[in-house]
Amino acid sequence: MPRVESSMFVIGNLRSVGIVDNGQIYHGTYSAKFEDDNIVGAVAHYWNYNLVLQAQTDLMALCREVVKGSGRPIKVIIGPNSQVQFVKNALEIDKSNIQMDETERRKRNER
């Protein structure tokens, strides 16, 4: 619940089709980090090549596993800005391969 606002794609897709990946719309491959019985980080790689991030720790390990599991290229990276920037730099993704690169900006008084 603490990160529900930045997890809407993952929540919506899971609600639509469950945790299955047949390459169809809303389907994705997931990788998660657990502590005890709780998910503390997750990354998803979807049918449309979107890589969705929500992991405070072990982000790169989760990304590598989910991309390996999906077998798809990365075209869009979605998630908290610091995580997106970290993954883009760590994977040395060429900007010409990214379809969208936009940071959500909010004024402090709009939060």
URJO-V137496 format. One record per run of one state. SS is the DSSP state (H for helix, E for strand, C for the rest). FROM is the first residue (numbers start at 0). TO is the last residue. Records with the same first field share a line. If there is no record, write none. Layout:
# URJO-V137496
SS = FROM-TO / FROM-TO
This chain:
# URJO-V137496
C = 0-2 / 17-26 / 35-36 / 46-48 / 55-57 / 70-74 / 78-79 / 90-93 / 97-106 / 110-110
H = 3-16 / 58-69 / 80-89 / 94-96 / 107-109
E = 27-34 / 37-45 / 49-54 / 75-77
